[in-house]
Amino acid sequence: VAREREQRRLVILGCGGFIGSHLLDRFLAGDEYSVEGWDRSARRLSPHLGHGDFTFHQGSIADAGAELTRAIEQADAVINLAAICNPAAYNTQPLDVIHANLFDVYPVVQACAASGTWLVHFSSSEVYGRTIASYLPSGGYDDPRLYEFEEQTSPLIMGPVSNQRWTYACAKQMTERLIYAHHKEDGMPFTIVRPLNFFGPRMDHLPGRDGVGTPRVLASFAAALMDRRPLMLVDGGSARRTITSIHDAVDAVELMLGQPGQSQSEFFNIGNPDNELTVARLAEMMRNTFATVTGDDSYRDHPMEHISGTSFYGEGYEDCDRRMPNIDRATLMLGWSPKRSVEEILLETVEEYVSSEAARPDTAAHVD
Ligand SMILES: NC(=O)c1ccc[n+]([C@@H]2O[C@H](COP(=O)([O-])OP(=O)(O)OC[C@H]3O[C@@H](n4cnc5c(N)ncnc54)[C@H](O)[C@@H]3O)[C@@H](O)[C@H]2O)c1
């Protein structure tokens, strides 16, 4: 059957990650897009391998060479998600983090610049670093101008070099600056996305099950609940985060791709200011959601322990105090606003963790 219009060609780097796998769900559901993707891992890709509009290359973008350059030349847009973006790595594998987020990405930026291909780059809200409020002796959390992040006006404030926790934020910032410089000097079309805590099913590995090492906070809590270990609250769980549904986030990317005139040359915070909570509150909500999903009320009193950031993450750790996005830009330019509540997001995510746990024969005993 002849297609009514040309398919748009996307290259997605890091397509096998959390965000990438959800973008594939959306883009391969219709016939508007064909996707050529790269990832080191195919762990989340089984539903998509074999799809007629999806070509997958397993391996590092650093080794992809001429095949990647050719794909970038032919693409309507490149979405770059490839990264090491796990806080547990920032101060323990700083060289890997800097390479993955800066040096490995630069050839992609250069190839986009050379062919004039639109680069949609996933950066991070971590580029903002800490808030101005956190440096004021009296705090400043009653004035949004001192803690809210706005794409074009907020300063980017990072801690000292010896706090290696900032390797990720700094590498992401430098990549943004390279992209912007190529835009200014070569006219390369770009969009920078700064995500704020996207949560949803398939987020991260669960240690001891489908991966090793400490995952991001949600999967760390889920694994501790399943293993009946205490939830570890780093520095008392006082850091505040805004939680965004992966589905709201995918809506934003779809709106960007559908409206290049509105999304090119823009930086977008993609986050949900209505879903702000402390990590301690997130831990409580995870306990309650586990109780609801499994029917086991003992999860509601599951133990929590406080631990210092240095003991949990090692030397050179320091947290962002608060991350409150201003999302006016995305609303104005894209017509996007996030819709899903934290309760809804956690329910969907925990249901998936619990059902995949139950489907694992060797670990089925962990969840009652
Ligand atoms: N999820 C969030 O809330 C969030 C927040 C801030 C920023 N981001 C950014 O969004 C992007 C995607 O995040 P995610 O949550 O999907 O992370 P993820 O770790 O689930 O996915 C990243 C994927 O990139 C792949 N990858 C890494 N280096 C690669 C390389 N050299 N070659 C090929 N593949 C490589 C990994 O195998 C992984 O599948 C990252 O750039 C991340 O920094 C995400």
The ligand as an SDF file (V2000), in Angstrom:
LIG
                    3D

 44 48  0  0  0  0  0  0  0  0999 V2000
   15.3390   10.0420   32.8010 N   0  0  0  0  0  0  0  0  0  0  0  0
   15.4640   11.2660   33.2940 C   0  0  0  0  0  0  0  0  0  0  0  0
   14.7080   11.7060   34.1550 O   0  0  0  0  0  0  0  0  0  0  0  0
   16.5420   12.1910   32.7920 C   0  0  0  0  0  0  0  0  0  0  0  0
   16.8240   13.3310   33.5320 C   0  0  0  0  0  0  0  0  0  0  0  0
   17.8080   14.1880   33.0700 C   0  0  0  0  0  0  0  0  0  0  0  0
   18.4680   13.9170   31.8880 C   0  0  0  0  0  0  0  0  0  0  0  0
   18.1760   12.8050   31.1820 N   0  0  0  0  0  0  0  0  0  0  0  0
   18.9190   12.5550   29.9380 C   0  0  0  0  0  0  0  0  0  0  0  0
   18.1110   11.8970   28.9700 O   0  0  0  0  0  0  0  0  0  0  0  0
   18.8870   10.9360   28.2530 C   0  0  0  0  0  0  0  0  0  0  0  0
   18.2570    9.5540   28.3270 C   0  0  0  0  0  0  0  0  0  0  0  0
   18.0290    9.2110   29.6880 O   0  0  0  0  0  0  0  0  0  0  0  0
   17.4430    7.7910   30.1240 P   0  0  0  0  0  0  0  0  0  0  0  0
   16.7330    8.0250   31.3930 O   0  0  0  0  0  0  0  0  0  0  0  0
   16.7320    7.1550   28.9940 O   0  0  0  0  0  0  0  0  0  0  0  0
   18.8180    7.0420   30.4370 O   0  0  0  0  0  0  0  0  0  0  0  0
   19.1950    5.4980   30.2130 P   0  0  0  0  0  0  0  0  0  0  0  0
   20.4660    5.2590   30.9460 O   0  0  0  0  0  0  0  0  0  0  0  0
   18.0380    4.6320   30.5050 O   0  0  0  0  0  0  0  0  0  0  0  0
   19.4700    5.4590   28.6390 O   0  0  0  0  0  0  0  0  0  0  0  0
   20.6740    5.8490   28.0600 C   0  0  0  0  0  0  0  0  0  0  0  0
   21.0000    4.7940   26.9990 C   0  0  0  0  0  0  0  0  0  0  0  0
   22.1560    5.2190   26.2960 O   0  0  0  0  0  0  0  0  0  0  0  0
   22.9220    4.0630   26.0220 C   0  0  0  0  0  0  0  0  0  0  0  0
   24.3040    4.4820   25.7990 N   0  0  0  0  0  0  0  0  0  0  0  0
   25.1320    5.0930   26.6710 C   0  0  0  0  0  0  0  0  0  0  0  0
   26.2980    5.3680   26.0730 N   0  0  0  0  0  0  0  0  0  0  0  0
   26.2020    4.8950   24.8130 C   0  0  0  0  0  0  0  0  0  0  0  0
   27.0800    4.8610   23.7130 C   0  0  0  0  0  0  0  0  0  0  0  0
   28.3110    5.3690   23.7870 N   0  0  0  0  0  0  0  0  0  0  0  0
   26.6370    4.3110   22.5620 N   0  0  0  0  0  0  0  0  0  0  0  0
   25.4030    3.7890   22.4560 C   0  0  0  0  0  0  0  0  0  0  0  0
   24.5170    3.8010   23.4820 N   0  0  0  0  0  0  0  0  0  0  0  0
   24.9230    4.3350   24.6300 C   0  0  0  0  0  0  0  0  0  0  0  0
   22.7750    3.1890   27.2560 C   0  0  0  0  0  0  0  0  0  0  0  0
   23.0410    1.8190   26.9350 O   0  0  0  0  0  0  0  0  0  0  0  0
   21.3100    3.4290   27.6060 C   0  0  0  0  0  0  0  0  0  0  0  0
   20.4640    2.4460   27.0370 O   0  0  0  0  0  0  0  0  0  0  0  0
   20.2970   11.0030   28.8440 C   0  0  0  0  0  0  0  0  0  0  0  0
   21.0740   11.8700   28.0590 O   0  0  0  0  0  0  0  0  0  0  0  0
   20.0910   11.6210   30.2010 C   0  0  0  0  0  0  0  0  0  0  0  0
   21.2380   12.3320   30.6210 O   0  0  0  0  0  0  0  0  0  0  0  0
   17.2400   11.9130   31.6180 C   0  0  0  0  0  0  0  0  0  0  0  0
  1  2  1  0
  2  3  2  0
  2  4  1  0
  4  5  1  0
  4 44  2  0
  5  6  2  0
  6  7  1  0
  7  8  2  0
  8  9  1  0
  8 44  1  0
  9 10  1  0
  9 42  1  0
 10 11  1  0
 11 12  1  0
 11 40  1  0
 12 13  1  0
 13 14  1  0
 14 15  2  0
 14 16  1  0
 14 17  1  0
 17 18  1  0
 18 19  2  0
 18 20  1  0
 18 21  1  0
 21 22  1  0
 22 23  1  0
 23 24  1  0
 23 38  1  0
 24 25  1  0
 25 26  1  0
 25 36  1  0
 26 27  1  0
 26 35  1  0
 27 28  2  0
 28 29  1  0
 29 30  1  0
 29 35  2  0
 30 31  1  0
 30 32  2  0
 32 33  1  0
 33 34  2  0
 34 35  1  0
 36 37  1  0
 36 38  1  0
 38 39  1  0
 40 41  1  0
 40 42  1  0
 42 43  1  0
M  CHG  2   8   1  16  -1
M  END
$$$$
